[in-house]
């Protein structure tokens, strides 16, 4: 998997969560992925955690 495929998966996940929230009547409480990151093993992952939150957690 490369970054392009990960970005495409992110868009699909966001759309799916949006449709699910609309079907429930509200998007409140839904955890929606916002960004892609590369792990130390070279794979890509989706996360709902903000970059600043991640960086402050890792540096602590």
N, C-alpha and C positions, 0 to 999 in steps of 0.2 A: 504494500500500500504506500502511496506517496501523498504529499500534502494536498495535491489537487483532488484526489479521491476522498481524502478526509474532509476537505471543505465541502465537497458534494454531499457526503454523508451528513455533515452538519446541517446543511440546508434541508435535506429530507427529514431529519430528526425534528428540526424546528417546525416545519410544516405539519408533521404528524402530531406534534404536541399542540400546535395551534388548533388543528381540526378537532382534537380530543377535547380541548378546553371549550371550544365553541359548542360541541355536542353536549357537554355537561352544563352549559349555560354561563360559565364563568371560567376564566383562566387563573383565578386566585388559587394559590397554593401549588400550582404546577411548577416543577423544577425543569427549566428549559436550558438546554445546552447553549452556550454563547461563544465558545471558542474551541480551537483545536490546539493541542500541544504535542510535541514529540518527546517520548520517554527516553530514558538512557539506553534502552535496548534497541532503539531505532524505530519503534512502532509509533503510530499516531493514535491519540485518544481524544474523545469529546469530553468537555467538562462545562459545568454551570458555574464554576468558581471563577471569579474575576482574576485578572493577572496580578493586580496589586495585592489581593488577599493571598494568593499563592506565594508571591515573592516575600511577603512579610512573614508568612508561616514557615517557609523554607529557611530564611535568614535567621530566624529566632532559635 
